[in-house]
Amino acid sequence: MAIKLKVKQVRSSIGQTEKQKATLKGLGLFRPGNTKVLNDTPAIRGMIMKVQHLVSVEPLE
């Protein structure tokens, strides 16, 4: 079974760069409070690292 990550946007994207806004959109997050469950892949991990100051991440089993 693949490991999943629960990603929650905790801060707004207002005032962030266009690349960071696009990364949030790629993760499926559009406003603070939104939560997505995503597969734990290197691509997703890289996207999370780019916006780590805007999101919180929890592993799911």
N, C-alpha and C positions, 0 to 999 in steps of 0.2 A: 504494500500500500504506500502510495506517495505521501510525503510529508506536506502538510498544508500550512500556510501562514495566514493569520488574521491581521489585515492591515487596516488601520483606522486613521483617517485624516483628523488631526487635532488642531491644526492652525490653518488660517486662510491663505490663499495663494495671492492675495492682493499685495503688491509691492515686490513680488518675486519675478525672476527672469522668465522669458518666454519658454526657455528650455525646461525649466522646473514646472511651469504650468502644463506643458505638453507631457511631461513625465507623469504628473498626477493624472492627466486624462488617460494616458496609456495604462495606468494602474486601475482605471475605472473609478477614480475618486473625483468628485466635482464640488463638494462643499464640506466644511468641517462637520464631523459627526458621521459621515458616510463610512461604511465598513465593507470590505471585500474579503473573501476567502480565496486565496490564490495558491497555485502549486509552488513549491520551493525549488525554483530553477536558478541557475546563475544569472540569467537575464533579469528575472524579477528581483533578485538580490541586488544587482547593479542599479536598477531603477530606484529601489528603496534607499540605497546609499546616497543617491543624488538628492533625495528629498527627505533625508532622515530627520531634519529639523521640523518637518511639517507633519510627520506621521508617527504612529506607534505601531509596534509589531509584536504579535504573540504567536508562538507555535501552537498548532492544533494537532490532535492525535487522531 
